[in-house]
Amino acid sequence: MKLSPYFKSADGQFVLFHGDSLKLLQQFDFKFDMIFADPPYFLSNGGISVQNGKIVCVDKGEWDKGGTIEYIDAFNREWLKLCRDKLKDNGTIWVSGTYHNIFSVANQLTELGYKILNVITWVKTNPPPNISCRYFTFSTEFVIWARKLPKVAHYYNYELMKRINGNKQMTDVWHLPAISRWEKNCGKHPTQKPLALLARIILASTLKDMWILDPFSGSSTTGIAANLLNRKFVGIDNDKDFLTLSKSRKIEIENISVRSQFKMKIKDIHVSELI
């Protein structure tokens, strides 16, 4: 059965599929150079936080509600196994998370035969306050970087990462802000990642014209960053509203003026184009 995309851009570099990743990935006969995944964190448990000065619930949706340890492990194992099958032998995967899911992800990556390369600590320079004042403010997320095979070399743009970091070796602690207002012109996804984070990931581990997959694409920040950097993107999501948002974001950066503004606002892209 031939897969039909929900949306394919005119330039062919931004393709979206609607449906369950666990089912659709089995039908793919194409292998990718890199995968970025922002899977459910399983943290939607009725907690509260502060956003724009207002107290808000942290629940993201039914898809993010917690389950048993056994359920979380089984879920992570299934999608990571499918993604490994769709990676080229020299490909790498990046997976974001918090303590709610990241330890399960690390264990499943190891059991499936991936080689973990780094665990990035993303330090948010503008985190929301902790309104309970009973523990430390949550200001970090983690991103695991792993390659498909232990003995097949992966691509790493060491020189560019060093240049971005003031001519010093880039460490595994990244100080980057959460999403900015200009990244939400078309709307907002509840777990939207900043373009600065995805731009660094993509610059570090891919070359131009490579194909990148996001199996939980949401608002497709991965795809927008990929296209700004002249990479190609395939995204999958089960929510048509998020796919519509993704399509709008792609159309937004087809405006040359907007595209240029975005690239200037993202330091890593600006530095990469000066080389």
C-alpha positions in Angstrom: 0.0 0.0 0.0 1.4 3.4 -1.0 1.3 6.0 1.7 -0.5 9.2 0.9 0.8 12.3 2.7 -1.5 14.7 4.5 0.6 17.5 3.1 3.6 17.8 0.8 5.1 21.2 0.1 5.7 22.5 -3.4 9.4 22.2 -3.0 9.1 18.6 -1.8 11.2 19.2 1.3 8.4 19.1 3.9 6.1 16.1 4.0 3.5 15.4 6.7 1.6 12.1 7.4 -1.5 11.8 9.5 -1.9 8.8 11.8 -0.3 6.6 14.5 3.5 6.5 14.1 3.6 2.9 15.4 1.5 1.9 12.4 2.7 4.2 9.7 6.4 3.6 10.3 6.0 -0.1 9.6 4.9 0.9 6.0 7.9 3.2 5.3 10.4 1.7 2.9 12.7 4.7 3.2 15.7 5.2 5.5 16.6 8.6 7.2 19.9 10.3 8.0 18.6 11.6 11.4 15.6 11.3 13.6 14.4 13.7 16.3 11.7 12.5 18.6 9.8 14.4 21.2 7.7 11.5 22.5 5.1 11.7 25.3 6.7 12.6 28.6 3.9 11.0 30.6 3.8 14.0 33.0 0.1 15.1 32.6 -1.0 14.4 36.1 -3.0 17.5 37.1 0.0 19.6 38.2 0.1 23.4 37.8 2.7 25.9 36.6 2.9 29.6 35.7 2.6 30.9 32.2 2.6 34.6 31.2 2.0 35.5 34.9 -1.0 33.2 35.2 -1.4 29.8 37.0 -2.1 27.1 34.4 -2.5 23.3 34.4 0.5 21.4 33.0 -1.7 18.7 31.4 -0.9 18.5 27.7 -3.6 16.0 26.6 -4.7 12.4 26.8 -1.7 11.3 24.8 0.6 12.5 27.6 -1.1 11.0 30.6 1.1 8.7 32.8 0.9 4.9 32.7 2.6 2.1 34.6 6.3 1.7 34.3 5.7 -1.5 32.3 3.5 0.4 29.8 6.0 3.3 29.4 8.9 0.9 28.8 6.8 -1.1 26.2 5.7 2.0 24.4 9.3 3.4 24.2 10.7 0.1 23.1 8.1 -0.2 20.3 8.6 3.2 18.7 12.4 3.1 19.2 12.6 -0.3 17.5 10.6 1.0 14.5 12.8 4.1 14.3 16.0 2.1 14.4 14.7 0.1 11.4 14.2 3.4 9.5 17.6 4.9 10.2 20.5 4.5 7.8 23.4 2.5 9.3 25.4 5.7 10.0 22.3 7.6 11.2 21.6 9.1 14.6 18.6 9.7 16.8 17.9 12.5 19.3 15.2 12.0 21.9 14.0 14.7 24.3 12.5 14.1 27.8 12.4 14.8 31.5 12.8 12.4 34.4 9.3 11.2 33.7 10.4 9.3 30.6 14.1 9.8 29.8 15.4 6.9 31.9 13.1 4.5 30.2 14.2 5.8 26.8 17.9 5.4 27.7 17.3 1.8 28.9 15.4 0.9 25.7 18.0 2.5 23.4 20.7 0.4 25.1 18.7 -2.8 25.0 17.8 -2.3 21.3 21.5 -2.0 20.3 21.9 1.8 19.8 25.1 3.4 21.1 24.4 6.4 23.3 26.8 9.3 22.4 25.7 12.1 24.7 23.0 13.2 27.1 22.5 16.9 26.4 21.2 19.0 29.3 19.1 21.8 27.9 19.2 24.6 30.5 16.3 27.0 29.8 17.3 30.6 30.3 13.7 31.7 30.9 12.0 28.8 33.0 8.7 29.3 34.7 8.8 29.8 38.5 8.1 27.1 41.0 4.9 28.3 42.6 4.9 25.7 45.4 8.3 26.9 46.8 8.8 23.3 48.1 11.5 22.2 45.7 13.9 23.5 43.1 12.6 25.2 40.0 12.4 22.9 37.0 14.7 24.6 34.4 16.1 21.7 32.4 15.2 19.0 29.9 17.4 16.3 28.5 18.1 15.2 25.0 19.7 11.8 24.3 21.9 11.5 21.2 22.5 8.0 20.0 23.7 6.3 16.8 22.1 3.2 15.2 25.1 0.9 15.3 28.0 0.8 17.9 30.7 0.2 15.3 29.5 2.4 12.4 30.8 6.0 12.5 28.2 8.8 12.7 28.5 12.4 11.4 29.4 15.2 13.8 30.2 18.7 12.8 32.8 19.3 15.4 34.3 22.4 13.9 31.0 24.2 13.6 29.9 23.4 17.1 33.3 24.7 18.4 32.9 27.9 16.4 29.4 28.4 17.7 30.8 27.9 21.3 33.4 30.7 21.0 36.1 28.5 19.6 35.9 26.1 22.5 34.7 22.5 22.5 30.9 22.4 22.7 29.9 20.8 26.0 26.8 18.7 26.7 25.2 21.6 28.6 23.3 24.0 26.3 21.9 27.3 27.6 19.0 28.1 25.3 15.7 29.9 25.8 12.3 28.3 25.6 10.1 29.3 22.6 9.9 33.0 21.8 6.7 34.9 20.8 7.8 35.1 17.1 7.8 31.3 16.9 4.1 31.2 17.7 2.7 33.4 14.9 0.7 30.5 13.5 -0.4 29.1 16.9 1.2 27.0 19.6 1.6 23.4 20.4 1.6 22.6 24.2 5.0 21.0 24.1 6.6 23.1 21.3 10.4 23.1 21.2 12.4 26.2 20.3 13.9 26.5 16.9 17.2 27.3 18.5 17.4 23.8 20.0 16.5 22.0 16.8 18.8 24.1 14.7 21.8 23.1 16.9 20.8 19.5 16.8 20.4 19.5 13.0 23.6 21.4 12.4 25.6 19.1 14.7 24.5 15.9 13.1 23.5 16.4 9.4 24.6 17.9 6.1 22.6 19.8 3.6 19.9 17.8 1.7 19.8 15.0 4.2 16.4 13.6 5.3 15.2 14.0 8.8 12.2 12.2 10.5 10.1 13.3 13.4 7.7 10.5 14.4 5.8 12.8 16.9 6.0 16.0 14.9 3.5 18.2 16.8 3.9 21.7 15.3 6.9 20.5 13.2 9.6 22.6 14.8 12.0 19.9 13.5 10.7 20.4 10.0 10.9 24.2 10.1 14.5 24.1 11.4 15.4 21.5 8.8 14.0 23.6 5.9 15.7 26.8 7.2 18.9 24.8 7.1 18.3 23.2 3.6 17.5 19.8 5.0 14.5 17.6 4.1 11.7 16.6 6.5 9.1 14.0 7.1 6.8 14.4 10.1 4.0 12.1 11.5 1.3 13.2 13.9 -2.1 11.8 15.0 -3.7 15.2 15.5 -5.0 17.0 12.4 -5.0 20.3 14.2 -1.3 20.0 14.8 -0.7 19.0 11.2 -2.7 22.1 10.1 -0.5 24.2 12.3 2.6 22.6 10.9 1.4 23.3 7.3 0.9 27.0 8.2 4.4 27.2 9.7 5.9 25.9 6.5 3.9 28.3 4.4 5.1 31.1 6.7 8.8 30.5 6.0 8.2 30.4 2.3 8.0 34.2 2.6 11.6 35.2 1.9 11.5 38.1 4.3 10.1 35.9 7.1 12.6 33.2 6.4 15.5 35.7 6.6 14.2 37.1 9.8 14.0 33.7 11.4 17.5 32.8 10.4 18.9 36.0 11.8 17.2 35.4 15.1 18.7 32.0 15.5 22.4 32.5 16.5 23.6 29.1 15.4 22.2 29.4 11.9 23.6 32.9 11.6 27.1 31.7 12.7 26.9 28.7 10.3 26.2 30.9 7.3 29.3 33.1 8.0 31.6 30.2 7.4 
